[in-house]
Amino acid sequence: MHRLTGPVVLSGVDMYSEEDTQMHPMGALGIAENGDLYRYTRIISSGTDLVAGKLYVSLSREANHQNIALSAAAAVGDTTVKPTVGGTAVDANEYDEGWLIFNDVSPEGEFYKVVSHDASTAGSEAIDGYLERGLKTAATTSSEVELVRNPWNNPAISQLVAERPAGVAVQDWDVSVANYGWLKTRGMASVLVDDTGITVGLKATISDQANGAVGLYSDVDAEFEVGQMMATGTSTEYNAIYLTID
């Protein structure tokens, strides 16, 4: 059951180690003895190894997995819902520890954590989604939902400013050996700077020039602040940043 709890105190945990067995929920907040923050992250073994100093973000949204109808009604207390996805496959574990949001028609506005779900090799079919808690309000086949990934479930090197930052890799991470570990989200870090460079003291955002890099924060409406430069960011090099993702 999803309940309020405290952060993981990392004084007894090595945030520079990786694990092949999941030890915490994805996105669990870890706090070091000096107050720096980390998020527990899963990277699938078929993905690309993590690279130290690069920024990672949530995978982009699947349009065919949003505003979709249920194929069957669900009663109060049900922990299984059956959304009918569009013509895009649902990968195994893609939405584990993510969320199902009711967009339209009762119970619109409610959201539920997804424990697990069926995979779909081609899309355009109903899948079973298993929720952490039972529905508080009944849903019908007119109810529309969207599936939302957990940002720390298999994040990717940043490429789009629209995605939620997951954190910065503090060291190289071989995902063929281990699938779980920590990304840094607050405190001093080293990060790749994009082609333009950033003056010391200025705010940084997700770069729209170079994958895995930060760029100059300049548009309040369109950009997410990820930190403040602690040194002049030299183009294409790794420089000091104080992360403020969390």
DRENKOL-643699 format. One record per residue: residue in one letter; residue number from 1; x, y, z of N, C-alpha, C in turn. Coordinates in steps of 0.1 Angstrom, whole numbers, plus 2048, in hexadecimal, padded with zeros to 3 digits. Each point is the difference from the previous one (the first is absolute). Layout:
// DRENKOL-643699
ATOM   koldren   marfi   n_x   n_y   n_z   ca_x   ca_y   ca_z   c_x   c_y   c_z
ATOM         A     NUM     X     Y     Z      X      Y      Z     X     Y     Z
...
This chain:
// DRENKOL-643699
ATOM   koldren   marfi   n_x   n_y   n_z   ca_x   ca_y   ca_z   c_x   c_y   c_z
ATOM         M       1   808   7F4   800    7F8    80C    800   809   80C   800
ATOM         H       2   7FC   80A   7F8    807    80D    7FF   7FD   809   80B
ATOM         R       3   80A   801   809    7FD    808    80C   80C   80B   802
ATOM         L       4   7FD   80A   808    80A    80A    803   80B   7FA   808
ATOM         T       5   80C   803   7FD    80B    7FB    808   80C   80A   7FF
ATOM         G       6   80A   7FE   807    80C    809    7FF   809   7FC   7F5
ATOM         P       7   80A   808   7FD    80A    7FD    7F6   809   7F5   804
ATOM         V       8   807   7FA   7F7    80B    7F6    803   80C   808   805
ATOM         V       9   805   7FD   80C    80C    807    804   80C   7F8   7FB
ATOM         L      10   808   807   7F8    80B    7FA    7F9   80D   7FE   807
ATOM         S      11   7FF   803   80D    80D    7FE    808   803   7F1   801
ATOM         G      12   7F6   7F8   7FF    803    7F1    800   7FF   7FA   7F2
ATOM         V      13   7FF   809   7F6    7FF    7FB    7F2   80B   807   7F7
ATOM         D      14   806   7F8   7F7    80A    806    7F7   7F9   804   7F4
ATOM         M      15   7FE   80E   7FE    7F9    805    7F4   808   7FE   7F4
ATOM         Y      16   80D   7FC   801    808    7FD    7F4   800   7F2   7FC
ATOM         S      17   7F7   7F8   806    800    7F1    7FC   7F3   7FE   7F8
ATOM         E      18   800   7F5   7F8    7F4    7FC    7F9   7FC   7F2   805
ATOM         E      19   7F3   7FD   7FD    7FB    7F3    805   7F9   7F9   7F5
ATOM         D      20   800   7F3   800    7F9    7F8    7F7   7F2   7FC   805
ATOM         T      21   7FD   803   80D    7F3    7FD    806   7FA   80D   805
ATOM         Q      22   7F3   803   7FD    7FA    80C    805   7FF   800   80F
ATOM         M      23   806   80B   806    800    801    80F   7F7   80B   805
ATOM         H      24   7FB   809   7F7    7F8    80B    804   7F6   803   7F5
ATOM         P      25   7F5   807   803    7F7    804    7F5   807   809   7F6
ATOM         M      26   7FC   7FF   7F3    806    80A    7F7   7FC   80E   803
ATOM         G      27   80A   809   800    7FD    80E    804   801   802   80F
ATOM         A      28   803   7F6   808    802    802    80E   80B   80B   802
ATOM         L      29   7FD   809   809    809    80B    803   80B   7FC   80A
ATOM         G      30   80C   801   7FD    80B    7FD    809   807   80D   804
ATOM         I      31   803   801   80D    807    80C    805   80D   7FC   806
ATOM         A      32   80B   807   7FC    80D    7FD    805   802   808   80D
ATOM         E      33   80B   7FE   807    802    806    80D   802   80F   7FF
ATOM         N      34   804   805   7F4    802    80E    7FE   7F3   807   7FA
ATOM         G      35   7F5   7F8   7FE    7F4    806    7FA   7FE   7FE   7F2
ATOM         D      36   80A   7FB   7F8    7FF    7FE    7F2   7F5   7F5   7FE
ATOM         L      37   7F9   801   7F5    7F4    7F8    7FD   803   7F7   7F3
ATOM         Y      38   7FB   7F4   801    801    7F6    7F5   7F3   7F9   7FE
ATOM         R      39   7FD   7FB   7F4    7F4    7F8    7FD   804   7F2   7FB
ATOM         Y      40   7F9   7F7   806    802    7F2    7FC   7FB   7FD   7F2
ATOM         T      41   808   7FA   7F8    7FD    7FF    7F1   802   7F2   7FB
ATOM         R      42   7F8   7FC   7F6    801    7F3    7F9   804   803   7F2
ATOM         I      43   80A   7F9   7FB    804    800    7F2   800   7F2   7FB
ATOM         I      44   7F8   7FE   7F5    7FF    7F2    7FB   80D   7FC   7FA
ATOM         S      45   803   7F3   800    80C    7FA    7FC   802   802   7F1
ATOM         S      46   7F5   801   7F8    802    802    7F2   802   80E   7FC
ATOM         G      47   801   809   809    802    80E    7FD   80F   804   800
ATOM         T      48   802   80D   7FF    80E    804    7FF   806   803   80E
ATOM         D      49   80C   7FC   802    807    803    80D   7FF   80F   803
ATOM         L      50   7FE   803   80D    800    80E    805   80E   806   7FF
ATOM         V      51   801   80C   7FD    80C    808    7FF   801   80A   80B
ATOM         A      52   80B   800   807    802    80A    80B   7FF   80E   7FA
ATOM         G      53   7F9   809   808    800    80E    7FC   7F5   804   7F6
ATOM         K      54   7F9   7F6   7FB    7F5    803    7F6   7F3   800   807
ATOM         L      55   7F7   809   7FB    7F3    802    805   7F6   7F6   7FA
ATOM         Y      56   7F8   7FA   809    7F6    7F6    7FB   7F2   805   803
ATOM         V      57   7F6   7FD   7F7    7F3    804    801   7F6   7F4   7FE
ATOM         S      58   7F4   802   804    7F5    7F7    7FE   7FF   7FD   7F1
ATOM         L      59   7FC   7F4   7FC    7FD    7FE    7F2   7F4   808   7FC
ATOM         S      60   800   804   7F3    7F5    808    7FB   7F2   7F8   800
ATOM         R      61   7F6   807   800    7F2    7FA    801   7FC   7FA   7F3
ATOM         E      62   7F8   7F5   802    7FB    7F9    7F4   7F2   806   7FD
ATOM         A      63   7FE   806   7F5    7F3    806    7FD   7F5   7F6   800
ATOM         N      64   803   7F4   7FB    7F6    7F5    7FF   7FC   7FA   80E
ATOM         H      65   807   804   80A    7FD    7FB    80E   7FA   80B   808
ATOM         Q      66   7FB   80B   7FA    7F9    80B    807   7F2   802   7FB
ATOM         N      67   7F7   804   809    7F2    802    7FC   7FA   7F4   7F9
ATOM         I      68   802   7F5   807    7FB    7F3    7FA   7F4   7FB   809
ATOM         A      69   7F7   7F9   7FA    7F4    7FB    807   803   7F3   807
ATOM         L      70   7F8   7FD   80A    800    7F2    806   7F8   7F7   7F8
ATOM         S      71   805   7F3   7FF    7F8    7F6    7F8   7F6   7FA   809
ATOM         A      72   800   802   80D    7F6    7FA    809   7FE   809   80C
ATOM         A      73   7F4   800   805    7FD    808    80C   808   7FA   80C
ATOM         A      74   803   809   80A    807    7FC    80C   7F8   805   80C
ATOM         A      75   7FE   7F8   80A    7F8    803    80C   809   806   80B
ATOM         V      76   7FA   807   809    807    805    80C   807   7F4   807
ATOM         G      77   80D   802   803    808    7F5    806   808   7F8   7F6
ATOM         D      78   7FD   800   7F3    807    7F9    7F7   80F   804   7FF
ATOM         T      79   809   7F7   7FF    80E    804    7FE   805   7FC   7F2
ATOM         T      80   7F7   7FC   7F7    804    7FD    7F3   7F7   809   7F6
ATOM         V      81   807   807   7F7    7F8    808    7F6   806   7FB   7F2
ATOM         K      82   7F7   803   7F6    804    7FA    7F3   7FF   80C   7F5
ATOM         P      83   80B   808   800    800    80A    7F5   803   7FA   7F3
ATOM         T      84   7FA   806   7F5    802    7FC    7F3   80A   809   7F9
ATOM         V      85   80D   7FC   7FF    80A    809    7FA   7FF   801   7F1
ATOM         G      86   805   80B   7FB    801    802    7F2   80B   7F8   7FA
ATOM         G      87   803   803   7F3    809    7F8    7F8   80F   801   804
ATOM         T      88   804   800   80C    80E    800    805   801   7F5   80A
ATOM         A      89   80A   7F8   7FF    802    7F5    809   802   805   80F
ATOM         V      90   7FC   7F8   809    803    802    80E   80B   7F6   804
ATOM         D      91   80C   805   803    80B    7F8    804   7FE   7FA   80E
ATOM         A      92   806   7F4   802    7FF    7FA    80D   806   80A   80A
ATOM         N      93   7F9   802   80B    805    808    80C   801   80F   7FC
ATOM         E      94   7FB   804   7F5    801    80E    7FC   7FA   80A   809
ATOM         Y      95   7F4   7FC   806    7F9    809    809   800   7FC   80F
ATOM         D      96   809   7F6   803    801    7FC    80E   804   80B   809
ATOM         E      97   7F9   802   80B    802    80B    809   7FD   80D   7FA
ATOM         G      98   7F9   800   7F5    7FB    80D    7FA   7F2   802   805
ATOM         W      99   7F8   807   7F7    7F3    804    805   7F6   7FF   7F4
ATOM         L     100   7F3   7FD   804    7F5    800    7F8   7F7   80C   804
ATOM         I     101   7FE   80A   7F6    7F9    80C    803   7F2   7FF   7F9
ATOM         F     102   7F6   804   807    7F3    801    7FA   7FE   80E   7FA
ATOM         N     103   800   801   7F3    7FF    80C    7F9   7F2   806   7FF
ATOM         D     104   7F6   7F8   7FD    7F3    805    7FC   7F6   7F6   804
ATOM         V     105   7F4   805   804    7F5    7F8    805   803   7F9   80D
ATOM         S     106   7F7   7FF   809    802    7FB    80D   808   7F3   800
ATOM         P     107   80B   7FF   808    804    808    80B   80B   80A   7FC
ATOM         E     108   7FE   809   7F6    80A    809    7FB   806   808   80C
ATOM         G     109   80D   802   7FF    807    807    80B   807   7F6   809
ATOM         E     110   7FC   7F4   801    806    7F6    809   80C   7FA   7F9
ATOM         F     111   80A   7FC   808    80C    7F9    7FA   804   7F5   809
ATOM         Y     112   806   7F6   7FB    804    7F4    807   80E   7FB   7FC
ATOM         K     113   807   7FB   809    80E    7FA    7FD   7FE   7F3   7FA
ATOM         V     114   808   7FD   7F6    7FF    7F3    7F8   80B   7F7   806
ATOM         V     115   7FC   7F4   805    809    7F6    805   807   7F9   7F4
ATOM         S     116   7F8   7FB   7F7    805    7F9    7F4   7F5   800   7F6
ATOM         H     117   803   7FB   7F4    7F6    800    7F5   804   7F5   7F6
ATOM         D     118   7F7   7FD   7F7    803    7F7    7F5   808   808   7F6
ATOM         A     119   807   7F8   7F8    807    806    7F4   7F8   7FF   7F4
ATOM         S     120   803   808   7F6    7F8    7FF    7F3   80A   801   7F5
ATOM         T     121   801   7F6   7F7    80B    800    7F6   7FD   80A   7F5
ATOM         A     122   7F3   803   7FD    7FC    808    7F5   7F8   80C   803
ATOM         G     123   7FA   800   80C    7F6    80A    804   7F3   7FE   7FA
ATOM         S     124   7F7   80A   800    7F2    7FF    7FB   7F9   7F4   806
ATOM         E     125   801   7FF   80E    7F9    7F5    807   7FF   804   80F
ATOM         A     126   7F8   7F9   807    7FE    802    80E   80B   7F9   808
ATOM         I     127   805   806   80A    80A    7FA    809   7FB   801   80E
ATOM         D     128   804   7F7   809    7FD    801    80E   80A   808   807
ATOM         G     129   7FC   80A   808    808    808    808   7FD   7FD   80F
ATOM         Y     130   80A   7FD   808    7FD    7FC    80E   804   80C   809
ATOM         L     131   7F7   804   808    802    80D    808   804   7FC   80E
ATOM         E     132   807   80A   806    804    7FD    80E   7F5   801   80A
ATOM         R     133   7F5   808   7FD    7F5    800    809   7F3   800   7F7
ATOM         G     134   7F5   7FC   807    7F4    7FE    7F9   7FA   80E   7FC
ATOM         L     135   7F7   800   7F5    7FA    80C    7FC   7F7   805   80B
ATOM         K     136   800   80D   802    7F7    807    809   7F3   804   7FA
ATOM         T     137   800   800   7F2    7F4    804    7F9   7FF   7F6   7F4
ATOM         A     138   7F4   7FB   7FD    7FE    7F7    7F4   803   807   7F3
ATOM         A     139   805   7F8   7F7    803    805    7F2   7F8   7F8   7F6
ATOM         T     140   7FE   806   7F5    7F8    7FA    7F5   808   800   7F3
ATOM         T     141   7FA   7FA   7F6    807    7FF    7F3   801   80E   7F9
ATOM         S     142   7FA   80A   806    801    80E    7FB   80B   807   807
ATOM         S     143   805   7FA   80B    80B    807    807   80D   800   7F8
ATOM         E     144   807   80B   7FF    80C    801    7F9   80C   801   80A
ATOM         V     145   80B   7F9   7FC    80C    800    809   80C   803   7F8
ATOM         E     146   80B   803   807    80D    800    7FA   80A   7F9   809
ATOM         L     147   80A   7FA   7FA    80B    7F9    807   80C   809   800
ATOM         V     148   806   801   80C    80B    809    802   80C   7F8   806
ATOM         R     149   80B   801   7FA    80C    7F9    805   805   806   80C
ATOM         N     150   806   7F8   809    808    805    80B   80D   805   7FA
ATOM         P     151   804   80D   803    80C    806    7FA   80C   7F9   802
ATOM         W     152   801   7F7   80B    80C    7F9    804   7FF   7F1   7FC
ATOM         N     153   7F7   7FD   7F7    7FF    7F3    7FA   806   801   7F2
ATOM         N     154   80C   7FC   7FF    807    800    7F3   801   80E   7F9
ATOM         P     155   805   80A   807    802    80D    7FA   80A   7FF   7F5
ATOM         A     156   800   80B   7F7    809    800    7F5   809   80D   801
ATOM         I     157   80B   800   7F9    808    80C    7FF   7F8   80B   7FB
ATOM         S     158   800   80C   806    7F7    80B    7FC   802   804   7F2
ATOM         Q     159   7F4   802   7F9    800    805    7F3   7F5   80A   7FE
ATOM         L     160   7F6   800   808    7F4    809    7FF   7FE   808   80C
ATOM         V     161   7FE   80D   7FF    7FF    809    80B   7F2   7FE   807
ATOM         A     162   7F7   7F9   7F9    7F2    7FE    806   800   7F5   80A
ATOM         E     163   80A   7F7   801    7FF    7F5    809   805   803   80E
ATOM         R     164   7FB   7F8   809    803    802    80E   80F   7FB   803
ATOM         P     165   808   809   806    80E    7FC    803   800   7F5   80A
ATOM         A     166   808   7F5   7FE    801    7F5    80A   80C   802   808
ATOM         G     167   80A   806   7FC    80C    802    807   80D   7FF   7F8
ATOM         V     168   80B   802   807    80D    7FF    7F9   808   7F4   805
ATOM         A     169   805   7F8   7F7    808    7F4    804   80D   805   807
ATOM         V     170   803   7FA   80B    80C    804    808   80C   7F8   7FC
ATOM         Q     171   7FE   7F5   7F9    80B    7F8    7FB   7FB   7F7   7F4
ATOM         D     172   809   7FB   7F8    7FC    7F7    7F6   7F9   7F3   806
ATOM         W     173   7F6   7FB   7F9    7F8    7F6    806   7FD   7F6   7F5
ATOM         D     174   805   7F4   802    7FF    7F5    7F6   7F3   7F9   802
ATOM         V     175   7F6   802   7F8    7F3    7FA    802   7FF   7F1   7FC
ATOM         S     176   80A   7FB   7FA    800    7F2    7FD   804   7F8   80D
ATOM         V     177   805   807   80A    804    7FA    80D   7F5   802   80A
ATOM         A     178   7FB   80D   801    7F7    803    80A   7F5   80A   7FB
ATOM         N     179   7F4   7FE   805    7F5    808    7FA   7FB   80C   809
ATOM         Y     180   804   800   80C    7FB    80A    80A   80B   808   806
ATOM         G     181   7FE   80D   803    80A    808    807   7FA   80E   802
ATOM         W     182   809   80A   802    7FB    80D    804   805   80B   7F6
ATOM         L     183   7F7   809   7FD    803    80C    7F8   7FF   80C   80A
ATOM         K     184   80A   809   7FE    800    80C    809   7F6   80A   7FB
ATOM         T     185   7F9   807   809    7F6    80A    7FD   801   80D   807
ATOM         R     186   808   800   80A    803    80D    808   80E   7FF   806
ATOM         G     187   807   80C   7FF    80D    801    805   80B   801   7F5
ATOM         M     188   80C   801   804    80B    802    7F6   802   7F4   7F7
ATOM         A     189   802   802   7F4    802    7F5    7F6   809   805   7F5
ATOM         S     190   804   7F7   7F7    807    803    7F4   7F6   7FD   7F5
ATOM         V     191   7FF   80A   7F6    7F6    7FE    7F5   806   804   7F3
ATOM         L     192   7FB   7FA   7F5    804    804    7F3   7F9   80D   7FC
ATOM         V     193   808   809   7FA    7FB    80D    7FC   7FF   800   7F1
ATOM         D     194   7F5   806   7FB    7FD    7FF    7F1   809   809   7F8
ATOM         D     195   7FD   802   7F3    809    807    7F7   802   80F   802
ATOM         T     196   7F7   806   808    800    80E    802   809   804   80D
ATOM         G     197   7FF   7F8   80A    807    803    80D   7F7   808   809
ATOM         I     198   803   801   80D    7F7    807    809   80A   808   80A
ATOM         T     199   7FD   80C   802    808    808    80A   7FD   7FC   80E
ATOM         V     200   80B   800   808    7FF    7FC    80E   7F5   808   807
ATOM         G     201   7F8   7F9   808    7F5    807    808   7F3   800   7F9
ATOM         L     202   7FF   7FD   7F2    7F4    801    7F9   7F9   7F2   801
ATOM         K     203   7F3   800   7FE    7F8    7F4    801   801   7F8   7F4
ATOM         A     204   7FF   7F2   802    801    7F7    7F5   7F3   7F8   7FE
ATOM         T     205   7FE   7FC   7F4    7F4    7F8    7FD   804   7F4   7F7
ATOM         I     206   7F6   7F8   7FC    803    7F5    7F6   804   806   7F3
ATOM         S     207   80B   7FC   7FB    805    806    7F3   7F8   7FB   7F4
ATOM         D     208   7FD   809   7F7    7FA    7FD    7F3   80A   7FF   7F5
ATOM         Q     209   80D   7FF   804    80B    800    7F6   807   7F2   800
ATOM         A     210   803   7FB   80C    808    7F4    802   7F9   7F7   809
ATOM         N     211   800   7F3   7FD    7FA    7F6    808   808   7FE   80D
ATOM         G     212   7F9   7FF   80B    806    7FE    80D   806   80C   806
ATOM         A     213   7FF   80C   7FA    806    80C    805   7F6   80A   806
ATOM         V     214   805   80A   807    7F8    80B    804   804   80C   7F8
ATOM         G     215   7F6   809   7FF    802    80D    7F9   7FB   80B   808
ATOM         L     216   802   80C   7FB    7FC    80C    807   7F1   801   801
ATOM         Y     217   7FB   802   80D    7F2    802    802   7FC   80E   7FD
ATOM         S     218   7F6   801   7F6    7FD    80E    7FB   7F1   802   7FE
ATOM         D     219   7F8   7F6   7FF    7F2    801    7FD   7F8   7FA   80C
ATOM         V     220   7FA   808   808    7F9    7FB    80C   7F5   7F7   7FD
ATOM         D     221   7F9   803   7F5    7F4    7F8    7FC   804   7F2   7FB
ATOM         A     222   80B   7FF   7F9    802    7F4    7F8   80B   7F7   806
ATOM         E     223   807   805   80A    80B    7F8    805   7FF   7FD   80F
ATOM         F     224   807   7F5   804    800    7FB    80E   80E   803   805
ATOM         E     225   800   807   80C    80D    803    806   806   7F3   806
ATOM         V     226   80C   7FC   7FD    806    7F5    806   80B   803   809
ATOM         G     227   805   80D   800    80B    804    809   806   80D   7FD
ATOM         Q     228   80A   803   808    808    80D    7FF   80E   7FC   7FE
ATOM         M     229   807   806   7F5    80E    7FD    7FE   809   806   80B
ATOM         M     230   809   7F7   805    809    804    80A   80E   803   7FA
ATOM         A     231   801   7FF   7F3    80C    804    7F9   7FB   804   7F2
ATOM         T     232   808   807   7F9    7FD    803    7F2   7FF   7F3   7F8
ATOM         G     233   7F4   7FE   7FA    7FE    7F4    7F8   807   801   7F3
ATOM         T     234   80A   7F8   7FD    808    800    7F4   7F9   7F7   7F6
ATOM         S     235   7FE   805   7F4    7F9    7F8    7F6   806   7F2   7FE
ATOM         T     236   7F7   7F6   800    803    7F2    7FE   809   7F9   80B
ATOM         E     237   802   808   80B    808    7FA    80B   7F7   7FE   80C
ATOM         Y     238   805   7F9   80B    7F9    7FD    80C   804   80A   80B
ATOM         N     239   7F6   807   805    803    80B    80A   7F7   7FE   80C
ATOM         A     240   803   808   80B    7F9    7FF    80C   7F3   807   800
ATOM         I     241   7F5   7F9   805    7F3    806    801   7FA   7FC   80E
ATOM         Y     242   7F8   809   805    7F8    7FD    80C   7F2   7FC   7FB
ATOM         L     243   7FD   7F3   800    7F3    7FB    7FB   7F4   804   809
ATOM         T     244   7F5   804   7FA    7F4    804    807   7F4   7F9   7FA
ATOM         I     245   802   7F3   7FB    7F5    7F9    7FA   7F6   7FD   80B
ATOM         D     246   804   7FC   80C    7F8    7FE    80B   802   80B   80A
